[in-house]
Amino acid sequence: MSVLRDKMLRGILQKYGRGVKYGSVSVYSSVEVMIQEGLSSHRNNEETEELHLRKKMKDNVAEEHLYLAFSHQYRDSIFPLHTSISLFLLSYCDCKLFKVFLVPTGEDVGDQCVTKSLAGDLEVHLISRCQLPVVVQSCTLPAVVVKDDKFCRAGLSVVLRHIIQKTFEADPSKKDVLELLGFKKTCLKACAEVSQWTRLCEISIPLAVERFLTASPEHSQAIPPDILLLERKLGEPVRVHNDDKIRRQKLQQQKAGAKTAVPVLGEEASEELKAEVHEHPPSSLELSVAFSKLLAQEAPEAINREATHIRRTKTSDLPLLDHIFAEGLYFTVADLVLLPCIHQFLVSSKKQGKNLVNLPLISSWYRRVQEVPGVKKAAGKCNMELLQLPELVSAPEEQLQDSTSVPEELEEDNEDNHFIGGPRPTMTKLMENGIEAKFSPHPCPSWTLDWTSLPSAVSPGEGKMSRDRALRKQQQLNNLVAAVTKLAKSGDLIVDFCSGGGHVGIVLAYMMPSCQVILIENKELSLIRAKDRSDELGLNNIWFIQANLDYFNGSFNIGVALHACGVATDMVMEHCLRARAAFVISPCCYGFIQNTVKFKYPRSHQFKEILSYKEHMILCRFADQTAVQLPPERRLIGKQCMGLVDLDRAWAAEEHNYSVQVISMEPESCSPKNNMFVGIPA
């Protein structure tokens, strides 16, 4: 996608760039809007291809194994909570397509430790970690792998999304299950490393609840900060597709004082939901829309056509929408992730006699989720005794402010990201301190693969790539493969991070059959394409892992990444430093670099002593201005900014006792993002 983004950027700047005032970064956001519009169209085409590839995989029927960690049981849940969440989703979807294994985290766990009731009506097997498939042993559980196959899916969100997809593919009548993936199937699709919402649901809330349950009484008095953050997010205005129409309906009802239409409940509605709606009709338009979506009914329309003054009301003056479920108006997999966690927190709080007056929104959400068809049935299968909470009246505002404060490290980064001015003052400041962009000589500038003698499936031109782009991709691969070849020895494990369609990993696996290669990519479609190419070549020394980078925890010898986007470059580098592995990395999308929970910029001590975060971000923004259509002077400035940002990264790695070189790829025309790190542990 980063290559497509660069291509769009070049086209936009070619068309509009002449009118852009040099030294201003304000153009960046408008260009990004145009890029996102183009990417949206590209995604629609990808969805069609994804359906085709998933159907192809479905036709190759094979048993899939689901591996879940098991540390202990507590009340009506299996821990870690990721395991309870996975089992709860299987029960909710009534999915029995997977052979389920519990993998004890300790050595003193026997069969008697797992009660049948907590696993619902699923057949569960216990195995030790050493019995896991080798590819799974490198991953944090949960993980899914086809029996005797080399394709693994790891991490909670990836696994849950796969369970939902497989359930729908096996029974297309279960459209309500597919709806769990949300608008355009994007619910919890973004990596936790870059999405604060995914991180909150997938990592922060489960961990916070587990710590809360195991804390001593004196340390479990306070509500965990992540729970408070969820309460705050449930109070934020909702943004949904086509919300303008819904907000105008809400305004019309407010003006007319009309009651919300009560959705007509079909036969598929649960008796509990019918009774709930009959006794307590939805009190807001949002509730009515949410119920209608759950029951596959048409969303309620305004009784009469919108009045003229309603149609003419500015969008900024329309009433905001309230949360019904975790992500907004609609019930999604995020609600099923949060429910087992919040349930355990509420049960423990109730036993401790805690007053939940500071969590009125979470309490309302918890009651509302119970009325979703299938939730109580799934809870019953998993032996979860859902609480019947009373409606809570919020505490006085002053008390809420005191008790619901969220620590600074959990707050979203609200720093002003609109950086005014050019990079010259920042570059001058660095130069005055003796810091300039510097590049090491290329170790083998003329080295190249004999592409004409290689099978077509090895070449990046295989697929929809144009001839010119395929040539540039071959030149990029020449640089990375040359560097890896100098580092690798027989028996090494090489990891291709952010592998995309496998251009780097497949070439390495083919050229170095004595090495094992692992491709790690979050995007399923790209990894399926890579596996198809690998199967065509008959490669036996390659594995595929669909996961966020944080869910890979194996040891390896060399890490490689071609055009790792934004913060992903720093994540790959961190994995390599932790494993004491050599690395060959080509960065990309410098403009997407920003502070995250894990990474703060600048990275190195030298740069931190000189530059502020904003000054460093100016360098990052201008490092993206290297498109070939730009004036030579601006491209030169962009290249220097790239060099400075990467020098900061190189020095940060050297602080961990690494020797790092920043090199320009040969020829430099192979990509506007032509920098490359080569790092070797001392």
Phi, psi and omega in degrees: 000328181295326178293316178299320180297316179297321180297317178295319180299317179298317180295319181293316181292328177295323183280320188245351191298331184295336181267003182274127180284124181293142180097357179248134178261359182298333179294336186302314183294320180291323176297319179299324177300314179297321179297315182297324177296319178293320179295327179299317177295321179297321181295323179300318177294323180293325180299320178297316180294324179298317178300319180296314182291321178294324177296321178297318178292324180296323181296332176274074187295124177209149181291135178252138181253132178251122182251125183235138178288149178219113178257315180190171173253145177214118184054241185252032180222153172259136181249151003296161185297336175303327179288316177299320179297315181297316179294324179294318178296318177302319179292317180298318180280352186052049186257123178235034183274349185246144169272118191262131178238134170262132184246103182300140178273345177245175183265346186257033181256124178247175182300328184291347184284342183252112178280145182300324187296327184285342179263010180066219180261023180270147173274123186240138180242148177255132173221158178275162182297328181290345178271356180293151170305146186303320182295330180283331181297341179272000188241153170279133180283154011284157178211150178234136177215141174290136183307131178060029181243174184248011183250115184240141172246128186225152181100146188302306185297315180299316181293315181297317179297323178293319178301317180297314180299314181295323179298315181291320179297324179287330181216088183299349177286344181276061181292333178296329178291316179297328179297342178298338180282353173077191183297126182056025176058040185254001183298123180058026179277326180293145182296144177297336181291335182241343180254117180292329180290314177300317181298319180297313183287315189278326188240304192294310182296310178304316180293320181297318180292319179299318178293321180298319183288332183261357182287152175292156184308321183288338181263354181255017181285321184277148175289131181303139181305325181291330175292319177296324179294320176297318178301318180294318181294327177293343178264357179281152178300148182268137172241118179228164177300134178063030183290340178302316180296316181293321181293328176290323175297319180296317179298319181296320179293322178296318180295320184274347184067025184279155175277152178289143177295139179271125182295146177278123185270126178277181183295335183286349180290143179289155178298324180297317182292320179300316181294319181298314183291325180293315183281326182229081180303148180309131185266002180213159176299321181301316179299318181297317178297318181296314179298318181299320179295318180298325185262012179057034176262165173292139178297145183297136176259159176297143183301315179244163176299146181304136177292159183302316182292336176287316181296327184273354180294134178295147179303322181294341182262359181283150178294145179281157180266145180264153176293137169251314176239185190300317183266359180143240184274336192247146179285125183225179179297337177300322178295322180288333175289317186283329188302307179301327181289308181295326177301311180297320179297316182292320179299314180295319179297320180295318180295329179275358179073026181286146176270122183267021184299336180276359181235051182296326183286320176296320179297317178296318178299316181299318178293320184291320181299326180298336182273357177289131179307129176097342184289312180295323178296316179295320178298320178297319179299323182268009178062031176269115178270094183295140182280151172256097184273143174285159174294135183258142173261129183301147175290164175306149187301322181296321181292321179297319181296324181287320190264349182246025178290139181254131180304153185301324184292342178264350179289148174292148181289105183261014179297147180295117182264009177262101187263121183263139176105166181270179185274350188300317178300321179292317179296321178297319179300318178292318181298322179295339177258017175078021182245119176225157176296132179219143184236136177282152178295145180292130184290332181211072188296334184258003182292138178208149172284150175274084187298330183292337182266355183270151176301150184300328182291344177279328186287140177293346178289347178296118179121218188261013185282138177291164183297316181296317180292322178298321178296315179296322179295320177299319179296320176298315181295324177307316182295312183290317181295321178300315181293318180293321180300323179290334184267328192280151172225164184304134179091355180292149172257120182248130181249123175265097181282150180049051194288341183058229180278009173085022183302316181284309186298321182291319177298315180297317181296322181287318184281337182233073184297342180276356177253151174264135183240135176242129174260126178241124183207138179281334186273114185299315184302315180297319183290326177295319176301316181298319180294322177300317179294320179296318179297322179297325180276347181070032182287133179249358184248037184219136175238159181232129179233116173269110184191157165291152186302326184294343181270359173262121182230021181280165175271153180200172185256324182221132174250138182224146177206129176255116178058055172289122193282127172055236183295340181303326177301316180290328177292317178298315180299320179298317178300317181294318179298319181295323181272358186053044181257150172291160179215148174228109189227133172248114182285169178202168172050055180301330181294344179270358178292134175199162177299138175231182178300323186266331188236133176238143184241147357297165185269321187267158179297320182300314181289323180299326181289343186248316188253145170276172177301314182296320179296320178294321180295328176298317176301316182297316181297317182282342175294341178276355183265068180234013181299144187295338180282348181283158178300147182307320181298318181290323178297322179295317177299316179299318179296320178295321177295319175303314181298322180290317178299318181284332174296319176301316179295318181297316179294326177297321178290323180294336175294345176257026175066046174245153169257121187232134174244138172256121188236147170270132177297155176243131350285156181297338180287356181294338179192143172298333177258081191251018175278154180211131173267142166232114183240136181230128178292141181291000000 
